Amino acid sequence: QHTPIIAMTAGVMVGDRERCDDAGMDDYIAKPLRLPELLAVLRRWTNAHVVPVGKHGRTDRRAGDWPINGEGVLDPKVVANLIELSQYGERAQLTRLVDTFIGDSLGRIEALNRGIDAGDGPVIAGICHSLKGSSASLGATALAELCAELEESASNNELSNAVDLLRQLEAAFDRVRPALAAAFYE
């Protein structure tokens, strides 16, 4: 029996679908995940019926019912999408994801401080790249944009503004933490 393999990429680039096909993938979906697109791909490759929200003990709480703390800190569309996706699985998985993000981000910010102290552009760029992706996945777009800016500077070995960007990044993260708690913790 064939097990379908669905590729998930971080963005939509020209040729992504073809590269996935060439690598032997059966289908393709781009992040950020959107529930209608995800369900369409899953339905295309499975005979499974998606259980509607509210049945089998799942919560009936809809995405619009969750507060989003902080103006402009989290992208409401991304948050709503994540909450809607979590309705089809375990809500606890989403809160574990947020906990992991917060813990990992604290470690990455510490590592950024060390990388800036050492003047190590490639290390800074790599950390920023990871933090940028995880931030964007949870809707922390301002944080992701700061990571992208610091990543680009570090990639070009232009570290004159690195300390200032890091302080902005730390301040943005300090705003993101309570906003994530308000949005995703019951």
DRENDRENMI-601824 format. One record per residue: residue number from 0; y, x negated, z of N, C-alpha, C in turn; residue in one letter. Coordinates in nm, 3 decimals, decimal comma. Last residue first. Example, Ala and Ser with C-alpha at 12.3 -4.5 7.8 and 13.67 -1.06 7.14 Angstrom:
residues 2
 gukol     nc2     nc1     nc3    cac2    cac1    cac3     cc2     cc1     cc3 guse
     1  -0,225  -1,285   0,708  -0,106  -1,367   0,714   0,003  -1,290   0,787    S
     0  -0,569  -1,319   0,780  -0,450  -1,230   0,780  -0,330  -1,320   0,780    A
This chain:
residues 186
 gukol     nc2     nc1     nc3    cac2    cac1    cac3     cc2     cc1     cc3 guse
   185   2,852   0,594   2,758   2,861   0,732   2,804   2,905   0,735   2,948    E
   184   3,016   0,364   2,553   2,941   0,388   2,677   2,962   0,530   2,721    Y
   183   3,180   0,353   2,324   3,035   0,353   2,311   2,955   0,377   2,438    F
   182   3,458   0,367   2,375   3,402   0,430   2,255   3,251   0,448   2,262    A
   181   3,505   0,228   2,609   3,547   0,367   2,599   3,480   0,439   2,483    A
   180   3,402  -0,022   2,534   3,343   0,051   2,647   3,379   0,199   2,639    A
   179   3,577  -0,090   2,329   3,435  -0,072   2,300   3,368   0,009   2,411    L
   178   3,812  -0,114   2,480   3,805  -0,014   2,373   3,659   0,014   2,335    A
   177   3,763  -0,328   2,648   3,771  -0,194   2,706   3,764  -0,084   2,600    P
   176   3,738  -0,533   2,429   3,635  -0,506   2,531   3,647  -0,367   2,593    R
   175   3,977  -0,550   2,282   3,857  -0,491   2,222   3,754  -0,451   2,328    V
   174   4,160  -0,689   2,433   4,187  -0,548   2,402   4,062  -0,476   2,351    R
   173   4,042  -0,939   2,440   4,070  -0,873   2,567   4,105  -0,725   2,548    D
   172   4,051  -0,997   2,167   3,921  -0,971   2,229   3,939  -0,901   2,363    F
   171   4,326  -1,045   2,144   4,265  -0,933   2,071   4,130  -0,897   2,131    A
   170   4,346  -1,275   2,301   4,418  -1,153   2,341   4,360  -1,030   2,271    A
   169   4,191  -1,450   2,146   4,150  -1,418   2,283   4,218  -1,290   2,332    E
   168   4,349  -1,456   1,914   4,211  -1,407   1,906   4,161  -1,367   2,046    L
   167   4,577  -1,578   2,012   4,586  -1,442   1,957   4,448  -1,378   1,953    Q
   166   4,464  -1,824   2,078   4,525  -1,743   2,185   4,539  -1,598   2,138    R
   165   4,386  -1,910   1,820   4,285  -1,887   1,923   4,341  -1,800   2,036    L
   164   4,635  -1,943   1,699   4,543  -1,840   1,649   4,434  -1,808   1,751    L
   163   4,729  -2,160   1,853   4,801  -2,032   1,853   4,711  -1,919   1,805    D
   162   4,540  -2,354   1,785   4,555  -2,313   1,925   4,626  -2,178   1,932    V
   161   4,576  -2,378   1,504   4,449  -2,332   1,560   4,463  -2,283   1,704    A
   160   4,778  -2,480   1,353   4,802  -2,349   1,414   4,678  -2,295   1,487    N
   159   4,670  -2,719   1,266   4,797  -2,721   1,338   4,827  -2,588   1,408    S
   158   4,442  -2,752   1,117   4,425  -2,708   1,255   4,555  -2,704   1,334    L
   157   4,304  -2,747   0,836   4,445  -2,726   0,875   4,442  -2,667   1,016    E
   156   4,062  -2,769   0,708   4,102  -2,873   0,804   4,251  -2,869   0,836    N
   155   3,981  -2,549   0,574   4,072  -2,638   0,502   4,120  -2,754   0,589    N
   154   3,839  -2,424   0,771   3,768  -2,466   0,650   3,849  -2,565   0,568    S
   153   4,046  -2,356   0,946   3,950  -2,460   0,985   3,873  -2,512   0,865    A
   152   4,172  -2,151   0,797   4,245  -2,273   0,836   4,150  -2,386   0,868    S
   151   3,958  -1,968   0,780   4,016  -2,027   0,659   4,092  -2,155   0,690    E
   150   3,918  -1,908   1,053   3,810  -1,965   0,971   3,865  -2,035   0,848    E
   149   4,160  -1,790   1,119   4,125  -1,918   1,181   4,012  -1,986   1,103    L
   148   4,136  -1,561   0,957   4,249  -1,651   0,941   4,218  -1,789   1,000    E
   147   3,903  -1,443   1,056   3,909  -1,485   0,915   4,022  -1,585   0,893    A
   146   3,985  -1,385   1,316   3,874  -1,478   1,294   3,877  -1,532   1,151    C
   145   4,179  -1,194   1,258   4,219  -1,320   1,322   4,110  -1,426   1,304    L
   144   4,009  -0,996   1,153   4,112  -1,057   1,067   4,162  -1,189   1,126    E
   143   3,856  -0,927   1,376   3,790  -0,986   1,259   3,891  -1,055   1,168    A
   142   4,057  -0,811   1,532   3,988  -0,931   1,580   3,921  -1,002   1,463    L
   141   4,110  -0,592   1,370   4,218  -0,688   1,398   4,158  -0,820   1,447    A
   140   3,859  -0,456   1,372   3,911  -0,517   1,249   4,023  -0,617   1,273    T
   139   3,613  -0,371   1,514   3,722  -0,450   1,571   3,789  -0,528   1,458    A
   138   3,386  -0,241   1,426   3,514  -0,177   1,403   3,633  -0,251   1,461    G
   137   3,151  -0,372   1,438   3,178  -0,277   1,546   3,315  -0,212   1,534    L
   136   3,166  -0,538   1,218   3,055  -0,442   1,225   3,076  -0,337   1,333    S
   135   3,376  -0,707   1,283   3,396  -0,605   1,179   3,287  -0,498   1,186    A
   134   3,245  -0,867   1,474   3,362  -0,786   1,510   3,383  -0,673   1,410    S
   133   3,049  -0,994   1,322   3,008  -0,904   1,430   3,123  -0,815   1,474    S
   132   3,213  -1,140   1,141   3,116  -1,041   1,095   3,076  -0,944   1,203    G
   131   3,363  -1,307   1,313   3,430  -1,215   1,219   3,335  -1,104   1,176    K
   130   3,173  -1,462   1,436   3,249  -1,367   1,517   3,320  -1,264   1,429    L
   129   3,088  -1,616   1,213   2,995  -1,530   1,286   3,068  -1,422   1,364    S
   128   3,329  -1,747   1,146   3,258  -1,665   1,047   3,163  -1,568   1,116    H
   127   3,388  -1,889   1,377   3,476  -1,779   1,335   3,407  -1,688   1,235    C
   126   3,182  -2,077   1,368   3,190  -1,982   1,480   3,275  -1,862   1,440    I
   125   3,251  -2,214   1,131   3,121  -2,148   1,146   3,122  -2,044   1,257    G
   124   3,507  -2,316   1,189   3,489  -2,223   1,078   3,357  -2,146   1,091    A
   123   3,446  -2,491   1,401   3,538  -2,377   1,422   3,515  -2,272   1,314    I
   122   3,285  -2,673   1,266   3,230  -2,598   1,378   3,315  -2,474   1,403    V
   121   3,466  -2,777   1,071   3,344  -2,707   1,031   3,282  -2,624   1,144    P
   120   3,678  -2,892   1,246   3,699  -2,780   1,153   3,573  -2,707   1,112    G
   119   3,722  -3,013   1,537   3,606  -3,001   1,449   3,615  -2,877   1,361    D
   118   3,884  -3,096   1,749   3,936  -3,101   1,613   3,828  -3,088   1,508    G
   117   3,813  -3,068   2,010   3,752  -3,181   1,937   3,807  -3,195   1,796    A
   116   3,952  -2,836   2,072   3,981  -2,959   2,148   3,929  -3,082   2,074    D
   115   3,818  -2,666   1,898   3,959  -2,696   1,873   3,999  -2,823   1,948    I
   114   3,565  -2,660   2,018   3,580  -2,708   1,881   3,723  -2,744   1,847    G
   113   3,628  -2,550   2,268   3,573  -2,686   2,261   3,591  -2,743   2,120    R
   112   3,715  -2,295   2,181   3,803  -2,381   2,260   3,757  -2,527   2,252    N
   111   3,479  -2,207   2,061   3,599  -2,229   1,979   3,697  -2,319   2,053    L
   110   3,317  -2,177   2,284   3,282  -2,280   2,186   3,400  -2,309   2,093    A
   109   3,447  -1,957   2,400   3,439  -2,085   2,473   3,410  -2,199   2,376    E
   108   3,393  -1,775   2,197   3,532  -1,810   2,226   3,538  -1,940   2,306    I
   107   3,115  -1,758   2,217   3,177  -1,811   2,094   3,321  -1,853   2,118    R
   106   3,083  -1,641   2,469   3,031  -1,775   2,443   3,094  -1,838   2,319    G
   105   3,204  -1,394   2,415   3,257  -1,480   2,521   3,211  -1,624   2,501    L
   104   3,032  -1,300   2,216   3,171  -1,331   2,183   3,235  -1,420   2,288    S
   103   2,796  -1,251   2,354   2,799  -1,354   2,251   2,942  -1,397   2,219    D
   102   2,886  -1,039   2,522   2,834  -1,164   2,577   2,840  -1,278   2,477    G
   101   2,964  -0,848   2,327   3,059  -0,897   2,427   3,012  -1,031   2,484    I
   100   2,723  -0,810   2,181   2,845  -0,855   2,115   2,942  -0,916   2,215    F
    99   2,559  -0,709   2,384   2,527  -0,837   2,320   2,649  -0,895   2,251    T
    98   2,689  -0,465   2,434   2,674  -0,565   2,541   2,646  -0,703   2,483    D
    97   2,654  -0,345   2,182   2,789  -0,373   2,231   2,783  -0,479   2,341    V
    96   2,375  -0,325   2,182   2,443  -0,399   2,076   2,583  -0,438   2,122    L
    95   2,338  -0,153   2,395   2,285  -0,290   2,404   2,352  -0,379   2,300    R
    94   2,453   0,076   2,285   2,519   0,013   2,400   2,466  -0,129   2,422    T
    93   2,265   0,121   2,083   2,404   0,095   2,048   2,477   0,028   2,165    L
    92   2,035   0,173   2,228   2,037   0,058   2,137   2,181   0,021   2,100    Q
    91   2,088   0,410   2,360   2,085   0,287   2,439   2,088   0,163   2,349    A
    90   2,045   0,602   2,170   2,184   0,570   2,205   2,189   0,437   2,281    R
    89   1,805   0,572   1,930   1,831   0,566   2,073   1,974   0,523   2,097    E
    88   1,872   0,767   1,647   1,787   0,671   1,718   1,818   0,679   1,866    G
    87   2,057   0,924   1,539   1,925   0,930   1,479   1,827   0,833   1,546    Y
    86   2,292   0,864   1,660   2,236   0,997   1,688   2,094   1,009   1,635    Q
    85   2,379   0,629   1,555   2,304   0,622   1,680   2,242   0,757   1,717    S
    84   2,527   0,716   1,336   2,400   0,648   1,313   2,315   0,648   1,440    L
    83   2,750   0,814   1,477   2,666   0,906   1,399   2,530   0,844   1,371    E
    82   2,845   0,576   1,581   2,801   0,682   1,672   2,712   0,781   1,599    I
    81   2,910   0,444   1,344   2,811   0,387   1,435   2,756   0,493   1,531    L
    80   3,108   0,619   1,243   2,986   0,593   1,166   2,876   0,537   1,256    N
    79   3,305   0,600   1,440   3,240   0,729   1,413   3,109   0,710   1,338    A
    78   3,371   0,326   1,408   3,318   0,376   1,534   3,244   0,508   1,513    V
    77   3,472   0,330   1,147   3,355   0,247   1,177   3,289   0,297   1,305    V
    76   3,691   0,502   1,186   3,587   0,536   1,088   3,459   0,458   1,115    K
    75   3,856   0,375   1,374   3,787   0,500   1,410   3,676   0,539   1,312    P
    74   3,855   0,046   1,454   3,864   0,133   1,337   3,787   0,261   1,366    D
    73   4,024  -0,047   1,750   3,898  -0,022   1,679   3,924   0,071   1,562    L
    72   4,298  -0,075   1,793   4,207  -0,181   1,836   4,075  -0,169   1,762    V
    71   4,481   0,127   1,742   4,459   0,027   1,640   4,362  -0,084   1,678    G
    70   4,526   0,182   2,076   4,576   0,216   1,943   4,551   0,101   1,848    E
    69   4,277   0,247   2,300   4,359   0,143   2,240   4,400   0,177   2,099    G
    68   3,963   0,396   2,285   4,068   0,342   2,370   4,147   0,237   2,293    N
    67   3,839   0,682   2,173   3,861   0,545   2,126   3,984   0,494   2,200    I
    66   3,587   0,908   2,286   3,723   0,855   2,289   3,728   0,714   2,232    P
    65   3,388   1,124   2,096   3,393   0,999   2,172   3,535   0,945   2,170    W
    64   3,378   1,340   1,929   3,389   1,366   2,072   3,406   1,240   2,155    D
    63   3,328   1,264   1,671   3,465   1,297   1,706   3,485   1,323   1,854    G
    62   3,045   1,239   1,668   3,131   1,121   1,665   3,274   1,151   1,709    A
    61   2,898   1,471   1,906   2,933   1,425   1,772   3,032   1,310   1,779    R
    60   2,628   1,542   2,107   2,763   1,491   2,106   2,792   1,430   1,970    R
    59   2,377   1,618   2,140   2,452   1,693   2,041   2,596   1,643   2,029    D
    58   2,113   1,378   2,180   2,239   1,438   2,220   2,304   1,514   2,105    T
    57   1,767   1,460   2,160   1,881   1,380   2,120   2,009   1,454   2,158    R
    56   1,550   1,622   2,220   1,619   1,554   2,329   1,735   1,466   2,287    G
    55   1,469   1,738   1,979   1,383   1,639   2,046   1,459   1,556   2,149    H
    54   1,789   1,786   1,822   1,648   1,818   1,841   1,578   1,705   1,914    K
    53   2,043   1,681   1,785   2,025   1,791   1,878   1,881   1,827   1,904    G
    52   2,049   1,599   1,442   2,105   1,578   1,574   2,078   1,702   1,659    V
    51   1,735   1,620   1,261   1,877   1,648   1,282   1,920   1,621   1,425    P
    50   1,527   1,366   1,150   1,543   1,470   1,250   1,691   1,495   1,273    V
    49   1,430   1,318   0,823   1,524   1,275   0,926   1,546   1,392   1,021    V
    48   1,104   1,274   0,721   1,212   1,371   0,735   1,302   1,323   0,847    H
    47   0,955   1,038   0,503   0,996   1,081   0,637   1,108   1,182   0,630    A
    46   0,868   0,919   0,289   0,844   1,063   0,291   0,889   1,122   0,423    N
    45   1,088   0,670   0,152   0,992   0,722   0,250   0,972   0,870   0,230    T
    44   1,281   0,600  -0,030   1,166   0,513  -0,013   1,063   0,560   0,088    W
    43   1,479   0,791  -0,032   1,427   0,746  -0,161   1,296   0,670  -0,144    R
    42   1,547   0,806   0,235   1,475   0,919   0,174   1,411   0,877   0,041    R
    41   1,684   0,563   0,258   1,562   0,587   0,335   1,480   0,701   0,275    L
    40   1,901   0,611   0,087   1,809   0,502   0,058   1,677   0,524   0,132    V
    39   2,020   0,830   0,219   1,977   0,843   0,080   1,875   0,735   0,044    A
    38   2,084   0,720   0,468   1,984   0,827   0,460   1,932   0,844   0,318    L
    37   2,281   0,536   0,387   2,159   0,490   0,451   2,050   0,596   0,441    L
    36   2,477   0,711   0,286   2,415   0,612   0,198   2,283   0,562   0,256    E
    35   2,545   0,864   0,517   2,491   0,929   0,396   2,421   0,832   0,301    P
    34   2,627   0,649   0,704   2,511   0,733   0,725   2,461   0,800   0,597    L
    33   2,693   0,326   0,609   2,747   0,463   0,613   2,626   0,556   0,612    R
    32   2,733  -0,003   0,723   2,644   0,108   0,693   2,720   0,240   0,704    L
    31   2,970  -0,217   0,568   2,921  -0,148   0,685   2,836  -0,028   0,644    P
    30   2,683  -0,341   0,390   2,749  -0,310   0,516   2,898  -0,292   0,489    K
    29   2,488  -0,197   0,124   2,591  -0,290   0,172   2,644  -0,243   0,308    A
    28   2,154  -0,203   0,009   2,261  -0,128   0,074   2,359  -0,230   0,131    I
    27   1,883  -0,177  -0,216   1,996  -0,254  -0,169   2,094  -0,159  -0,102    Y
    26   1,532  -0,216  -0,300   1,660  -0,146  -0,301   1,762  -0,230  -0,228    D
    25   1,327  -0,398  -0,317   1,312  -0,268  -0,382   1,443  -0,192  -0,393    D
    24   1,341  -0,747  -0,395   1,376  -0,634  -0,310   1,360  -0,505  -0,389    M
    23   1,299  -0,974  -0,546   1,185  -0,886  -0,520   1,215  -0,770  -0,426    G
    22   1,505  -1,124  -0,630   1,432  -1,176  -0,513   1,314  -1,087  -0,475    A
    21   1,612  -0,967  -0,830   1,544  -1,091  -0,868   1,460  -1,149  -0,754    D
    20   1,732  -0,769  -0,669   1,622  -0,734  -0,760   1,541  -0,859  -0,796    D
    19   1,930  -0,927  -0,551   1,829  -0,861  -0,466   1,707  -0,823  -0,550    C
    18   2,075  -0,997  -0,775   2,012  -1,103  -0,696   1,904  -1,044  -0,606    R
    17   2,165  -0,742  -0,850   2,076  -0,816  -0,939   2,003  -0,928  -0,864    E
    16   2,333  -0,680  -0,635   2,217  -0,596  -0,663   2,117  -0,671  -0,750    R
    15   2,530  -0,885  -0,661   2,445  -0,873  -0,541   2,318  -0,794  -0,570    D
    14   2,699  -0,880  -0,881   2,574  -0,951  -0,893   2,483  -0,943  -0,772    G
    13   2,993  -0,867  -0,704   2,935  -0,854  -0,836   2,808  -0,940  -0,841    V
    12   2,945  -0,757  -0,372   2,994  -0,857  -0,465   2,925  -0,832  -0,599    M
    11   3,000  -0,606  -0,087   2,963  -0,570  -0,223   3,028  -0,670  -0,317    V
    10   2,856  -0,747   0,212   2,963  -0,696   0,128   2,912  -0,663  -0,010    G
     9   2,633  -0,823   0,348   2,758  -0,811   0,425   2,872  -0,755   0,341    A
     8   2,336  -0,633   0,266   2,429  -0,745   0,250   2,558  -0,716   0,325    T
     7   2,003  -0,570   0,285   2,130  -0,530   0,339   2,222  -0,652   0,331    M
     6   1,725  -0,454   0,092   1,819  -0,561   0,127   1,946  -0,501   0,185    A
     5   1,424  -0,321   0,168   1,561  -0,284   0,135   1,653  -0,393   0,184    I
     4   1,104  -0,292   0,059   1,197  -0,385   0,122   1,336  -0,352   0,072    I
     3   0,816  -0,091   0,110   0,946  -0,112   0,047   1,033  -0,207   0,129    P
     2   0,494  -0,191   0,086   0,597  -0,167   0,186   0,731  -0,194   0,121    T
     1   0,219  -0,054  -0,083   0,343  -0,130  -0,095   0,439  -0,091   0,017    H
     0  -0,117  -0,084   0,000   0,000   0,000   0,000   0,124  -0,089   0,000    Q
